[in-house]
Amino acid sequence: MRILISNDDGIEAPGIALAAEAASRLTDDVWVVAPDGKRTAAGPSLTVARPLTMRRLGERRFSCSGTPADCIVTSMGWLFDDGKKPDLVVGGVNDGRNVGEDLAYSGTLGIAREATFWGIPAIGFSRVKEANVREGDAAWLARFIERLWQTRNEWAMEGHWLSVNLPADLPASVSQPSIGRDKIARKVEVLREDGDEIELVVPRGREHASRKGDENSLIAEGFATVNRLNWFGETQLAGAFMEGLRSATK
């Protein structure tokens, strides 16, 4: 079993070390390809027609100058181009929860999304910032990943992946939440004004808004939450609406 791990916090982040340790309990064929620095909220963005720099840091460990999704593209198109592709892609473990609108912004989930384009089962792991990291966390996470791998036929449909949020304490019971609303980047602060040039910053942080049954409420109760997501997500328009469009454009 070959597992590829990436993140959006950077190659040296503690969360990716936890993911790698957990994966190594399941197989000795673990690869890590991650950004060379923090790429928070990079989403699924790609670097196209501009050079990327890969650095070999170990036998199966590389840093990439691009985005989290770039790490998957370069892995598939270069690192594994002449050999066996990964059986599973793991994103994370992200430093902070990915809830609500984060599903669109998250680089961790961008990793999983990109993996589905290559037909590979994928899981994005995130964990609250106030986590109580303990020695047994890697063993618990390994058992969790192993169970998800064994049951992949039940969730790894084409274009689908899993988003998992881990609470402060492990082990934890598992629950499926509704997707709430807890948008990051609601504020903009002015750092400097110099004539027509204004320097701004979007600060970190969120409201931690919550409603019963959403990710935040279940995480607060100590659950690990699991959602199955997909990249296409279209909804059918009403027939009458489409007929009206046809009539208007004749």
ZIDAJO-V508786 format. One record per run of one state. SS is the DSSP state (h for helix, s for strand, l for the rest). FROM is the first residue (numbers start at 0). TO is the last residue. If there is no record, write none. Layout:
SS_FROM_TO + SS_FROM_TO
//
This chain:
l_0_0 + s_1_5 + l_6_12 + h_13_23 + l_24_27 + s_28_34 + l_35_52 + s_53_57 + l_58_59 + s_60_63 + l_64_66 + h_67_78 + l_79_86 + s_87_95 + l_96_100 + h_101_104 + l_105_105 + h_106_116 + l_117_119 + s_120_126 + l_127_135 + h_136_149 + l_150_150 + h_151_153 + l_154_158 + s_159_165 + l_166_172 + s_173_174 + l_175_176 + s_177_177 + l_178_187 + s_188_193 + l_194_195 + s_196_200 + l_201_212 + s_213_213 + h_214_219 + l_220_222 + s_223_229 + l_230_237 + h_238_247 + l_248_249
//
